[in-house]
Structures are given as C-alpha cells and as structure tokens.
Amino acid sequence: MKRIALIAGRGRLPSIFASEARKAGEYIVGLAIEGITPRELQTQVDKIYWVRIDETKRALEILRSEKINSIVMTGKIPKAVIFNRKLNLTDEASEVFKKSVDSKDYTLIKGVASILKKEGMRVIDPTPYFSKLFQKKGLIARRSPTKDEWADIHFGAKIAKKISGMDIGQAVAVKRRMIITVEAVEGTDRAIRRIADLEKGEGAVIVKVSRPRQDMRFDVPAIGPDTIDSMIAAKASCLAVEAHKTLVVDKDEIVRKADSAGIAVLAI
C-alpha cells in the first residue's frame, strides 16, 4: 500500500483520483487548498489537511510528518497564483522562483518536483487511476462536425500543438481557418468565453491538445460540463480534443449539454 499525498486543486479530478486510488488499496492524504479545493474531497480521502495557498512551509512539514514518499498533483490551481509576491515560501522554493528563467507552468512545477525529490518524495503520474476518462478517436456527443468545422479542426490542431509546446496554453478557437482566441493564463473555459466579445465569433471551433512531450504527471488536458457551458455562452459550435491524452470529466453531463445545444464534441 502506497501512502500518497494528493495536492488538490479545483474541480472533480481530485475526488475522482482519491476514490479510484483507494479502491486500489492506496492510503490517501489530502493536501487541500483553502478557497480552491472542493469541500467534498474530505469524504474521499483517508486524512485531510487544509492549508492556505501561501503556506508552503507548513505543507512541506505535513508531508514530512505523514512520511509521504509519493505525491499526486491534480485539479486546477489558478495560474495567477504564480504572480503572488506574498507567498510564504521555503528557502528552497524561493530559490526555484528566483533561478527560474521564466514563469512557465512546466518550469515552476518541475522546480517544485525537484524540491520534493530532495525530501525523498516523488511526484507520480495519476493517469493510471483516470483510465476511464480518456477517449479514443471518434464522436463524444451526437452531432458530427460539418465540412467547414473539420477544416477548422485540422487547422487548429496544428496551431494548438505549437502553442502548447511553447507552454502558452492548450487550446485555440478557430473560425474559417483563422485563430480568434488563444488560451493563456486564464485557462480554457475563460478563453472560450472571450469569444463572446468578438463581433463575429459565433460558430467558432475549439481545439484542445496536450503538449508535444506531455509529462503526464502535470497539467493533463481536461474538459468537463463547465467547458460546454462556456461554449454555449460564446455560441461556439464544435469542440475537438486530443484522443487518449485529454481527460473527459462527467462525460454523460457533457453529452447531455452538448446534444441539447447542438454542439459537436469529438476526440481526434
């Protein structure tokens, strides 16, 4: 039995991971972030600690006291946290931030992973516990893309791979082979909602992919019902995600909302 610490962000993924890992016989210690982690997580783990986002020293002390050697990071943590200069960091974490050549997600997350490794803790890949959430190629919702939407999907997938490789974001919005929105620090759902501000954004196609050399321990692409809500608000018409690399959370609800709105959803 592994003793796994779960550093939990927003959304359903932390609870799904904890439930599946415990079914597999693992002992899960939740490290939950005040104001970010859903309260429901406390019923899914063996033990839980609530910390503020700025309490990195306390978090490390908890991990040491619980004799943790494996760590999972899952769920959304707002990227704006990166710009918070008031974080109460350990000396090691402060050095990571100071020495980082940039503030890209991978740069900082891998820096944190290196600190944990020095403490005898390794960040592990959570995706074996998420195997049911990955989709093979094909339709997810009922409607198939139109000929024009397929053209935008093929165009957008190439661009999305390039920007994800630069650690800018994982998604783009396309209309008539033109990029009209690129995901950045705000995240996919908010990037989609920005389409509504465009005069002719209606009918946009959203393409979401993994990084070219995706480290499955960190920031695996995911969509959920909120993604469809954002598409409805933006009057987007089609969502294409990368097959076998994107987590589809609450698939039945995604399909229900997409079918009701006439939105095509598929894995490519």
KAWOHU-V319032 format. One record per residue. N is the residue number from 1. RES is the residue in one small letter. PSI is psi in radians with two decimals (NA if undefined). NEAR is the number of other C-alpha atoms within 10 Angstrom. Layout:
N|RES|PSI|NEAR, N|RES|PSI|NEAR
This chain:
1|m|2.19|8, 2|k|2.55|14, 3|r|1.84|16, 4|i|2.23|25, 5|a|2.28|27, 6|l|1.85|25, 7|i|1.91|19, 8|a|2.24|26, 9|g|-2.67|22, 10|r|2.86|18, 11|g|-3.00|18, 12|r|-0.29|19, 13|l|-0.74|21, 14|p|-0.76|27, 15|s|-0.69|25, 16|i|-0.79|17, 17|f|-0.86|24, 18|a|-0.76|29, 19|s|-0.83|18, 20|e|-0.67|16, 21|a|-0.69|21, 22|r|-0.60|17, 23|k|-0.54|11, 24|a|0.04|12, 25|g|0.18|11, 26|e|2.66|17, 27|y|2.10|18, 28|i|2.15|25, 29|v|2.02|24, 30|g|2.27|26, 31|l|1.68|26, 32|a|2.51|25, 33|i|2.13|22, 34|e|2.30|15, 35|g|-0.06|13, 36|i|-0.95|17, 37|t|2.30|24, 38|p|2.44|18, 39|r|-0.44|14, 40|e|-0.34|11, 41|l|-0.55|21, 42|q|-0.33|19, 43|t|-0.10|12, 44|q|-0.18|21, 45|v|2.90|23, 46|d|-0.57|13, 47|k|2.59|15, 48|i|2.49|17, 49|y|2.35|13, 50|w|2.21|16, 51|v|2.69|16, 52|r|2.75|15, 53|i|-0.42|17, 54|d|0.03|17, 55|e|1.03|15, 56|t|-0.58|16, 57|k|-0.78|14, 58|r|-0.69|15, 59|a|-0.75|21, 60|l|-0.66|15, 61|e|-0.68|11, 62|i|-0.80|17, 63|l|-0.70|20, 64|r|-0.81|14, 65|s|-0.53|9, 66|e|0.03|14, 67|k|0.83|14, 68|i|2.38|19, 69|n|-0.17|19, 70|s|2.39|20, 71|i|2.42|25, 72|v|2.36|23, 73|m|2.06|22, 74|t|2.77|25, 75|g|2.77|23, 76|k|2.23|18, 77|i|2.14|19, 78|p|2.26|13, 79|k|-0.36|15, 80|a|-0.36|9, 81|v|-0.57|12, 82|i|-0.56|15, 83|f|0.07|9, 84|n|1.94|10, 85|r|-0.04|9, 86|k|0.17|8, 87|l|2.34|16, 88|n|1.45|15, 89|l|2.68|16, 90|t|2.86|16, 91|d|-0.70|9, 92|e|-0.75|14, 93|a|-0.67|19, 94|s|-0.71|12, 95|e|-0.67|12, 96|v|-0.81|19, 97|f|-0.71|17, 98|k|-0.69|10, 99|k|-0.22|10, 100|s|2.31|12, 101|v|-0.30|10, 102|d|3.13|11, 103|s|0.53|14, 104|k|2.65|16, 105|d|-0.91|17, 106|y|-0.72|15, 107|t|-0.85|15, 108|l|-0.75|18, 109|i|-0.71|17, 110|k|-0.51|15, 111|g|-0.77|19, 112|v|-0.74|16, 113|a|-0.63|16, 114|s|-0.62|18, 115|i|-0.81|18, 116|l|-0.64|20, 117|k|-0.67|14, 118|k|-0.45|9, 119|e|0.07|14, 120|g|0.30|13, 121|m|2.38|20, 122|r|2.47|18, 123|v|2.18|21, 124|i|2.83|16, 125|d|2.08|17, 126|p|-0.18|21, 127|t|-0.42|19, 128|p|-0.46|11, 129|y|-0.12|17, 130|f|0.30|16, 131|s|-0.54|12, 132|k|-0.26|11, 133|l|-0.27|18, 134|f|2.55|18, 135|q|2.44|21, 136|k|2.95|15, 137|k|2.42|13, 138|g|-3.13|13, 139|l|2.48|16, 140|i|-0.84|23, 141|a|3.11|22, 142|r|-0.81|16, 143|r|2.43|15, 144|s|2.61|17, 145|p|2.62|21, 146|t|3.02|12, 147|k|-0.77|9, 148|d|-0.69|12, 149|e|-0.68|24, 150|w|-0.69|15, 151|a|-0.71|16, 152|d|-0.62|24, 153|i|-0.87|26, 154|h|-0.72|14, 155|f|-0.84|18, 156|g|-0.61|26, 157|a|-0.69|22, 158|k|-0.77|12, 159|i|-0.74|19, 160|a|-0.68|27, 161|k|-0.66|21, 162|k|-0.81|17, 163|i|-0.55|20, 164|s|-0.60|22, 165|g|-0.42|16, 166|m|0.04|13, 167|d|0.64|16, 168|i|-0.83|16, 169|g|3.12|27, 170|q|-0.05|29, 171|a|2.63|30, 172|v|2.73|28, 173|a|2.36|30, 174|v|2.49|28, 175|k|2.12|23, 176|r|0.82|14, 177|r|0.57|16, 178|m|2.31|12, 179|i|2.11|18, 180|i|-0.32|18, 181|t|2.45|20, 182|v|2.28|22, 183|e|2.41|22, 184|a|-2.26|18, 185|v|-0.36|16, 186|e|-0.32|13, 187|g|2.87|16, 188|t|-0.86|23, 189|d|-0.75|18, 190|r|-0.60|16, 191|a|-0.71|23, 192|i|-0.76|30, 193|r|-0.41|20, 194|r|-0.36|18, 195|i|-0.57|24, 196|a|-0.39|18, 197|d|-0.20|10, 198|l|2.47|12, 199|e|-0.65|7, 200|k|0.73|11, 201|g|-0.21|19, 202|e|2.39|18, 203|g|0.26|19, 204|a|2.67|27, 205|v|2.27|33, 206|i|2.29|30, 207|v|2.20|28, 208|k|2.28|28, 209|v|2.97|30, 210|s|2.98|25, 211|r|2.73|22, 212|p|-0.63|13, 213|r|1.09|8, 214|q|2.14|16, 215|d|1.93|12, 216|m|-0.04|16, 217|r|-0.42|17, 218|f|2.36|20, 219|d|0.88|19, 220|v|2.35|20, 221|p|2.49|21, 222|a|2.60|23, 223|i|2.77|19, 224|g|-3.03|19, 225|p|-0.58|19, 226|d|-0.55|15, 227|t|-0.73|19, 228|i|-0.67|26, 229|d|-0.73|18, 230|s|-0.68|20, 231|m|-0.70|29, 232|i|-0.78|20, 233|a|-0.60|15, 234|a|-0.08|22, 235|k|0.60|20, 236|a|2.68|26, 237|s|-0.30|22, 238|c|2.44|28, 239|l|2.11|26, 240|a|2.24|26, 241|v|2.77|28, 242|e|2.18|21, 243|a|2.50|17, 244|h|0.01|15, 245|k|-0.13|21, 246|t|2.27|20, 247|l|2.19|23, 248|v|1.80|21, 249|v|2.31|21, 250|d|1.00|14, 251|k|-0.75|17, 252|d|-0.70|14, 253|e|-0.64|14, 254|i|-0.85|22, 255|v|-0.76|20, 256|r|-0.84|14, 257|k|-0.73|18, 258|a|-0.78|26, 259|d|-0.68|16, 260|s|-0.60|11, 261|a|-0.07|16, 262|g|0.45|15, 263|i|2.31|25, 264|a|2.29|23, 265|v|2.27|26, 266|l|2.82|23, 267|a|2.35|23, 268|i|NA|19
